């Protein structure tokens, strides 16, 4: 039930850590993967490795998203592209950075959903969408006023999309991972005064890996999850169970 039988699945952020790993998992599961991102060079590298197709667009540009997705035969979408923003309190946050985080993480995912589902509905074969959210959408984390807000918005996009698209047999869910120690996140989270108290609150007491996020994404896309829609799935070592 996790064999995608050549279905076309778009993965935004497809050359990144979680996105690239998701591309690899989906290719192994016989999906026809289309990796999307801004960097043609990075996309070319994941294409050489996996044989996936690629498409280039900026998540901040509705015109680029519309042009890239118009007429594209799609069955599934993984909204994984994102921007981390800054570590800041509400008192010292940079509103320009806040605006960019919201633009990429929430507005960008909505625009991809908007134009991808137009095609999916027209094709009439149903499908599935997984939004890569964060545990920061579920609980307050120090310094995450911008990032957490963008992911909380993505949670509502997930629920409303599930409600509206169910009649077309399109399922929409989100995954909410804890920290994955990528080059982008390591600068903040590898600091002992940040990492130690955080991990002490987590029952499993360790960071997630890209594979541990990609696996649940593939499950939620697959027919094994055919009766699951509108949920958020924490992948956080139990952090949010308290």
Secondary structure by P-SEA (a helix, b strand, c coil): cccccccbbbbcccccaaaaaaaaaaaaaccbbbbbcccaaaaaaaaaaccccbbbbbcccaaaaaaacccccccbbbccccccccccccccccaaaaaaaaaccaaaaaaaaaaaaaaaaaaccccbbbbbccccccccccccaaaaaaaaaaaaaaaaaaaaaccccbbbbbbbbccccccccccccccccccaaaaaaccccccccaaaaaaaaaaaacccccccccbbbbcccccccc
